[in-house]
């Protein structure tokens, strides 16, 4: 066995899916190591059922499950809501934002168990390999990282099933659509299978969190979301924990067909890929948070925040969570959220999120200021001077460029002053 193919104890990021089920015996066979499985509960629901039995059956020495739902919502999802980050105009970063919290706990488990390596089941063509490995590198660079998809000769689902059969490890073949899915508290993604052909529309049977807008209720439903310092804290007057907020809005949004996105995105590794995402609760929270910011943030702060939001989305997508840049971004966004307190009422109807009411004790909107009638803070005659000064550079440039027009031979300062 080559020196680089040795490890004493490996912690595997375990999902119970086909890939990680194959990785357990493959690591034992190729690295001669003990395999400890770690499953991060970030809201996969029934995907965690019977996980321990499957891990032990595949050859793991034990399975550790970490309930990370509240930490995930409070320390990762809520800061992202503050930023308003969307990747390439559409993607709510559901898979991307879960990777740092999973990686953090993988490293902690490896340190607690005395492991010398961490393994993951990310493919060599995807983004997740970068996200996991950058996080591990930032948190404990002494840990070896093993990525079987970059080493083995398994190239298909059929190869993987054949490998398990050869090792007498049963595995349920319950994915007839051959979709690659990732589910957590924030979303579920669907890739591969029929979706690889851009001419194929998603089948309604593929969706798991949301009704089709066509089959959603025919009557709209209203919901009020309360925020404190940018964090959602209550739904219809009832307080909930961060994870409960997301789960309840997932159920409500899914009922009304909200949060479906079908997009072709630019992967970090260079290729384009198609993903179909369901983010019902996140879509509602982003809409409500954005509307509350519209009345509590001043213009210049909002515009700068929109600019930085794009960079924050790239940072999350590229797996650069554990960096000084992310901390600096969070510091800026945290300041912007000091006045983002109030309530937003939304109407949910067949895939649409419609704003009904906005209120905040820190609202910068005042009816008496915005009115077209007399106002104590705005004299309409002041606008003439403002427009002259605001357009001064354009006026000077136009005067200079009037080559074929006879410009009066008077001092330029007199023309500008008119």
C-alpha positions as CSV (number, residue, x, y, z in Angstrom):
1,X,0.0,0.0,0.0
2,X,1.5,3.4,-1.1
3,X,2.4,5.8,1.7
4,X,-0.3,8.3,0.4
5,X,-2.9,5.5,0.6
6,X,-2.6,5.1,4.4
7,X,-4.7,6.4,7.1
8,X,-5.4,5.1,10.6
9,X,-8.8,6.6,11.3
10,X,-11.0,8.4,8.9
11,X,-14.1,10.5,9.6
12,X,-16.5,10.3,6.6
13,X,-19.1,12.9,5.8
14,X,-22.0,10.4,5.6
15,X,-25.4,10.8,4.0
16,X,-26.5,7.2,3.7
17,X,-26.8,7.6,-0.1
18,X,-25.2,5.4,-2.7
19,X,-21.9,7.1,-2.9
20,X,-21.1,7.3,0.8
21,X,-22.3,3.7,1.2
22,X,-19.7,2.6,-1.3
23,X,-17.0,4.8,0.2
24,X,-17.0,3.0,3.6
25,X,-15.9,-0.4,2.3
26,X,-13.7,1.3,-0.4
27,X,-11.8,3.2,2.3
28,X,-11.3,0.1,4.4
29,X,-10.1,-1.9,1.3
30,X,-7.8,0.8,-0.1
31,X,-6.6,2.7,3.0
32,X,-6.7,0.0,5.6
33,X,-8.4,2.3,8.1
34,X,-11.1,2.5,10.6
35,X,-14.1,4.5,9.3
36,X,-16.2,6.7,11.6
37,X,-19.3,8.2,9.9
38,X,-20.5,11.6,10.8
39,X,-24.0,12.7,9.6
40,X,-24.9,16.4,10.0
41,X,-28.6,16.9,10.6
42,X,-29.2,20.1,8.8
43,X,-32.8,19.3,8.1
44,X,-32.8,16.3,5.8
45,X,-35.9,14.9,7.6
46,X,-36.6,11.3,6.7
47,X,-33.3,10.9,4.9
48,X,-31.8,10.3,8.3
49,X,-34.0,7.3,9.0
50,X,-32.1,4.0,9.7
51,X,-28.8,5.8,9.0
52,X,-26.9,4.0,11.8
53,X,-27.9,0.5,10.6
54,X,-26.8,1.3,7.1
55,X,-23.5,2.8,8.2
56,X,-22.6,-0.2,10.4
57,X,-23.8,-2.6,7.7
58,X,-21.4,-1.0,5.2
59,X,-18.4,-1.5,7.6
60,X,-18.2,1.7,9.7
61,X,-17.2,1.4,13.3
62,X,-19.8,3.9,14.4
63,X,-22.1,6.7,13.3
64,X,-22.2,10.1,15.0
65,X,-25.2,12.3,14.2
66,X,-25.0,16.0,15.0
67,X,-28.2,18.0,15.3
68,X,-27.1,21.2,13.7
69,X,-30.5,22.7,12.6
70,X,-30.6,25.6,15.0
71,X,-26.9,26.4,14.6
72,X,-27.4,26.2,10.8
73,X,-30.3,28.6,10.8
74,X,-29.0,31.1,13.4
75,X,-25.3,31.3,12.4
76,X,-25.4,30.7,8.7
77,X,-28.9,31.2,7.2
78,X,-29.7,34.4,9.1
79,X,-26.4,36.1,8.2
80,X,-27.1,35.2,4.6
81,X,-30.6,36.7,4.8
82,X,-29.0,39.9,6.2
83,X,-26.8,40.0,3.1
84,X,-29.6,39.4,0.6
85,X,-27.2,37.2,-1.4
86,X,-28.4,35.4,-4.5
87,X,-26.0,33.6,-6.9
88,X,-26.5,34.6,-10.5
89,X,-29.9,36.3,-9.8
90,X,-31.8,33.2,-8.8
91,X,-30.0,30.7,-6.5
92,X,-30.7,31.0,-2.8
93,X,-27.4,29.1,-2.1
94,X,-29.1,26.2,-0.3
95,X,-26.4,23.6,-0.8
96,X,-23.5,26.1,-0.6
97,X,-24.5,27.6,2.8
98,X,-24.8,24.2,4.5
99,X,-21.2,23.1,3.6
100,X,-19.3,25.3,6.1
101,X,-21.4,24.2,9.2
102,X,-21.0,20.5,8.1
103,X,-17.3,20.9,7.6
104,X,-16.8,22.7,10.9
105,X,-18.3,19.7,12.8
106,X,-16.5,17.2,10.6
107,X,-13.2,18.8,11.8
108,X,-14.4,18.8,15.5
109,X,-15.4,15.1,15.3
110,X,-12.1,14.2,13.7
111,X,-10.2,16.0,16.5
112,X,-12.4,14.4,19.2
113,X,-12.0,10.9,17.8
114,X,-8.2,11.2,17.1
115,X,-8.7,10.8,13.3
116,X,-6.0,11.7,10.9
117,X,-8.2,12.1,7.8
118,X,-11.6,13.3,6.6
119,X,-13.3,11.8,3.6
120,X,-16.2,13.1,1.5
121,X,-18.3,11.8,-1.4
122,X,-18.2,14.9,-3.6
123,X,-17.5,14.3,-7.2
124,X,-14.4,15.7,-9.0
125,X,-16.7,17.8,-11.3
126,X,-18.7,19.6,-8.6
127,X,-18.4,22.6,-6.3
128,X,-18.8,20.8,-3.0
129,X,-15.3,19.3,-3.1
130,X,-13.9,22.8,-3.1
131,X,-16.3,24.0,-0.3
132,X,-15.5,21.1,2.0
133,X,-11.8,21.1,1.5
134,X,-11.3,24.9,1.8
135,X,-13.2,24.8,5.1
136,X,-11.1,21.9,6.4
137,X,-8.0,23.6,5.3
138,X,-9.0,26.8,7.1
139,X,-10.0,25.0,10.3
140,X,-7.3,22.2,10.6
141,X,-4.8,22.0,7.8
142,X,-3.1,19.0,9.4
143,X,-6.0,16.7,8.5
144,X,-5.6,14.6,5.4
145,X,-8.5,14.8,2.9
146,X,-9.6,11.8,1.0
147,X,-11.8,12.3,-2.1
148,X,-12.6,8.8,-3.5
149,X,-14.3,10.2,-6.6
150,X,-10.9,11.6,-7.7
151,X,-9.2,8.2,-7.2
152,X,-11.5,5.2,-7.9
153,X,-12.6,3.8,-11.2
154,X,-16.3,3.8,-10.4
155,X,-17.9,6.0,-13.1
156,X,-21.7,5.3,-12.8
157,X,-24.5,4.4,-10.5
158,X,-24.4,0.9,-12.0
159,X,-20.7,0.6,-11.1
160,X,-21.4,1.6,-7.5
161,X,-24.3,-0.8,-7.1
162,X,-22.1,-3.6,-8.5
163,X,-19.4,-2.7,-6.0
164,X,-21.8,-3.0,-3.1
165,X,-23.2,-6.3,-4.4
166,X,-19.7,-7.7,-4.7
167,X,-19.1,-6.8,-1.1
168,X,-22.5,-8.3,0.0
169,X,-23.8,-4.9,1.1
170,X,-27.5,-4.4,0.3
171,X,-28.7,-1.0,-0.9
172,X,-32.2,0.1,-1.9
173,X,-32.5,1.2,-5.5
174,X,-35.2,3.8,-4.9
175,X,-34.1,6.6,-7.2
176,X,-35.7,5.7,-10.6
177,X,-35.3,9.2,-11.9
178,X,-31.5,9.1,-11.2
179,X,-31.6,12.6,-9.8
180,X,-28.8,13.9,-7.7
181,X,-30.4,15.6,-4.7
182,X,-29.3,17.7,-1.8
183,X,-31.8,18.5,1.0
184,X,-31.5,20.6,4.1
185,X,-33.5,23.0,6.2
186,X,-33.3,25.7,3.5
187,X,-34.0,23.9,0.3
188,X,-33.8,20.8,-1.9
189,X,-31.9,20.6,-5.2
190,X,-32.4,18.4,-8.1
191,X,-29.7,17.7,-10.7
192,X,-28.8,15.0,-13.3
193,X,-31.1,12.5,-14.9
194,X,-33.6,14.1,-17.4
195,X,-32.6,17.6,-16.3
196,X,-29.2,17.3,-18.1
197,X,-31.1,17.9,-21.4
198,X,-32.1,21.5,-21.4
199,X,-35.1,20.7,-23.6
200,X,-36.7,18.6,-20.8
201,X,-39.1,20.4,-18.4
202,X,-39.0,19.1,-14.8
203,X,-41.6,16.5,-14.0
204,X,-44.1,17.5,-11.4
205,X,-43.4,14.2,-9.7
206,X,-39.8,15.3,-9.1
207,X,-40.7,18.1,-6.6
208,X,-40.7,17.2,-2.9
209,X,-41.2,20.5,-1.0
210,X,-43.7,22.4,-3.1
211,X,-47.0,22.0,-4.9
212,X,-47.2,23.0,-8.5
213,X,-48.6,26.6,-8.7
214,X,-51.4,25.1,-10.8
215,X,-52.5,22.8,-8.0
216,X,-51.9,25.2,-5.2
217,X,-55.0,26.5,-3.3
218,X,-57.3,28.8,-5.3
219,X,-57.6,31.2,-2.3
220,X,-54.6,33.4,-1.3
221,X,-53.3,33.2,2.3
222,X,-51.7,36.1,4.2
223,X,-48.8,35.8,6.6
224,X,-47.2,38.4,8.9
225,X,-43.4,38.0,9.6
226,X,-41.8,40.0,12.4
227,X,-38.1,40.9,12.4
228,X,-35.7,42.2,15.0
229,X,-32.4,43.6,13.9
230,X,-32.8,41.7,10.6
231,X,-33.6,38.4,12.1
232,X,-37.1,36.8,11.6
233,X,-38.5,36.1,15.1
234,X,-42.2,35.5,14.7
235,X,-44.9,34.4,12.3
236,X,-48.4,35.8,12.7
237,X,-47.6,37.0,16.2
238,X,-46.1,33.7,17.5
239,X,-42.4,33.5,18.3
240,X,-40.4,30.6,17.0
241,X,-36.7,29.5,17.0
242,X,-34.6,30.2,13.9
243,X,-35.0,26.6,12.6
244,X,-38.7,26.6,13.4
245,X,-39.2,29.8,11.4
246,X,-37.7,28.3,8.3
247,X,-39.6,25.0,8.7
248,X,-43.0,26.6,9.2
249,X,-42.5,28.9,6.2
250,X,-41.3,26.0,4.1
251,X,-44.6,24.2,4.8
252,X,-46.6,27.4,4.1
253,X,-44.7,28.4,1.0
254,X,-44.7,24.8,-0.4
255,X,-48.4,24.6,0.0
256,X,-48.8,27.7,-2.3
257,X,-46.2,26.6,-4.9
258,X,-43.6,29.2,-3.9
259,X,-39.9,28.9,-4.3
260,X,-39.3,26.9,-7.4
261,X,-36.2,27.9,-9.5
262,X,-35.0,26.2,-12.7
263,X,-31.6,27.6,-13.8
264,X,-28.4,27.0,-15.6
265,X,-25.5,28.2,-13.4
266,X,-21.8,28.7,-13.7
267,X,-20.0,26.2,-11.4
268,X,-16.9,27.2,-9.7
269,X,-14.9,24.5,-11.5
270,X,-15.7,26.1,-14.8
271,X,-18.6,24.3,-16.5
272,X,-22.3,25.2,-16.7
273,X,-24.8,23.0,-15.0
274,X,-28.6,22.9,-14.6
275,X,-30.2,22.8,-11.2
276,X,-33.8,22.8,-10.1
277,X,-34.3,24.2,-6.6
278,X,-37.1,24.4,-4.2
279,X,-36.7,27.1,-1.5
280,X,-40.2,28.0,-0.3
281,X,-39.4,29.4,3.1
282,X,-36.3,31.2,2.0
283,X,-38.2,32.9,-0.9
284,X,-40.7,34.2,1.6
285,X,-38.1,35.4,4.1
286,X,-36.0,37.1,1.4
287,X,-39.1,38.9,0.1
288,X,-40.2,40.1,3.6
289,X,-36.6,41.1,4.6
290,X,-36.1,43.1,1.4
291,X,-39.4,45.0,1.9
292,X,-38.5,45.8,5.5
293,X,-35.1,47.1,4.4
294,X,-36.9,49.3,1.8
295,X,-38.3,51.4,4.6
296,X,-35.5,51.3,7.1
297,X,-32.3,51.7,5.1
298,X,-31.1,55.0,3.7
299,X,-30.5,55.1,-0.1
300,X,-26.7,55.0,-0.1
301,X,-26.5,52.2,2.5
302,X,-29.0,50.1,0.5
303,X,-27.2,50.7,-2.8
304,X,-23.8,49.7,-1.3
305,X,-25.4,46.7,0.3
306,X,-26.8,45.5,-3.0
307,X,-23.3,45.8,-4.5
308,X,-21.7,43.8,-1.7
309,X,-24.5,41.3,-1.7
310,X,-23.3,40.0,-5.1
311,X,-19.8,39.5,-3.8
312,X,-21.1,37.7,-0.7
313,X,-23.1,35.3,-2.9
314,X,-19.9,34.5,-4.8
315,X,-18.0,34.0,-1.6
316,X,-20.6,31.6,-0.2
317,X,-20.9,29.7,-3.5
318,X,-17.1,29.4,-3.8
319,X,-16.7,28.0,-0.4
320,X,-14.9,30.9,1.2
321,X,-16.9,31.1,4.4
322,X,-14.0,30.7,6.9
323,X,-12.1,33.7,5.6
324,X,-11.4,37.3,6.9
325,X,-13.3,38.6,3.9
326,X,-16.5,36.9,5.0
327,X,-16.1,38.2,8.6
328,X,-15.6,41.7,7.2
329,X,-18.7,41.4,5.0
330,X,-20.7,40.2,8.0
331,X,-19.5,43.1,10.1
332,X,-20.8,45.5,7.4
333,X,-24.2,43.7,7.0
334,X,-24.6,43.5,10.8
335,X,-24.4,47.3,11.1
336,X,-27.0,47.7,8.3
337,X,-29.4,45.5,10.2
338,X,-29.6,47.6,13.4
339,X,-32.8,49.3,12.3
340,X,-34.3,46.4,10.3
341,X,-37.0,45.8,12.9
342,X,-40.7,45.6,12.1
343,X,-43.4,43.6,10.5
344,X,-44.2,42.7,6.9
345,X,-47.5,41.2,5.8
346,X,-47.4,39.1,2.6
347,X,-50.0,37.4,0.5
348,X,-49.1,33.9,-0.9
349,X,-50.9,32.8,-4.0
350,X,-50.0,30.2,-6.7
351,X,-46.3,30.7,-6.7
352,X,-46.4,34.5,-6.0
353,X,-45.3,36.5,-2.9
354,X,-47.2,39.8,-2.8
355,X,-46.5,42.5,-0.3
356,X,-49.5,43.8,1.6
357,X,-48.3,45.8,4.6
358,X,-45.0,47.3,5.8
359,X,-44.4,48.8,9.3
360,X,-41.3,49.6,11.4
361,X,-40.7,51.9,14.4
362,X,-37.5,52.9,12.5
363,X,-39.2,53.6,9.1
364,X,-37.6,56.4,7.1
365,X,-40.8,56.7,5.1
366,X,-43.1,59.5,6.2
367,X,-46.4,60.2,4.5
368,X,-46.2,63.9,5.3
369,X,-42.8,64.1,3.6
370,X,-43.7,62.0,0.6
371,X,-47.0,63.7,-0.2
372,X,-47.3,65.8,-3.4
373,X,-49.0,68.4,-1.3
374,X,-47.4,71.0,1.0
375,X,-44.5,69.5,3.0
376,X,-42.6,70.8,6.0
377,X,-39.3,69.4,4.8
378,X,-39.5,69.9,1.0
379,X,-39.9,73.1,-1.0
380,X,-40.5,72.2,-4.6
381,X,-38.8,75.4,-5.8
382,X,-35.5,74.1,-4.4
383,X,-35.5,71.4,-7.1
384,X,-34.5,73.8,-9.8
385,X,-31.1,74.6,-8.2
386,X,-30.5,71.0,-7.4
387,X,-31.1,70.0,-11.0
388,X,-28.7,72.7,-12.3
389,X,-26.0,71.5,-10.0
390,X,-26.6,67.8,-10.5
391,X,-26.5,68.2,-14.3
392,X,-23.6,70.7,-14.3
393,X,-21.0,68.2,-15.7
394,X,-23.4,67.1,-18.4
395,X,-24.1,70.7,-19.4
396,X,-20.4,71.7,-19.6
397,X,-19.6,68.6,-21.7
398,X,-22.4,69.3,-24.1
399,X,-21.4,72.9,-24.5
400,X,-17.8,71.9,-25.3
401,X,-18.9,69.3,-27.9
402,X,-21.2,71.6,-29.8
403,X,-18.7,71.9,-32.6
404,X,-21.1,72.5,-35.4
405,X,-23.3,74.9,-33.5
406,X,-22.3,78.5,-33.1
407,X,-21.9,79.0,-29.3
408,X,-22.3,82.5,-28.1
409,X,-19.0,84.2,-27.4
410,X,-19.7,85.0,-23.8
411,X,-17.8,83.9,-20.7
412,X,-18.4,80.2,-19.9
413,X,-19.2,81.1,-16.3
414,X,-22.2,83.1,-17.5
415,X,-23.6,80.2,-19.5
416,X,-23.1,77.8,-16.6
417,X,-24.8,80.2,-14.2
418,X,-28.0,80.4,-16.4
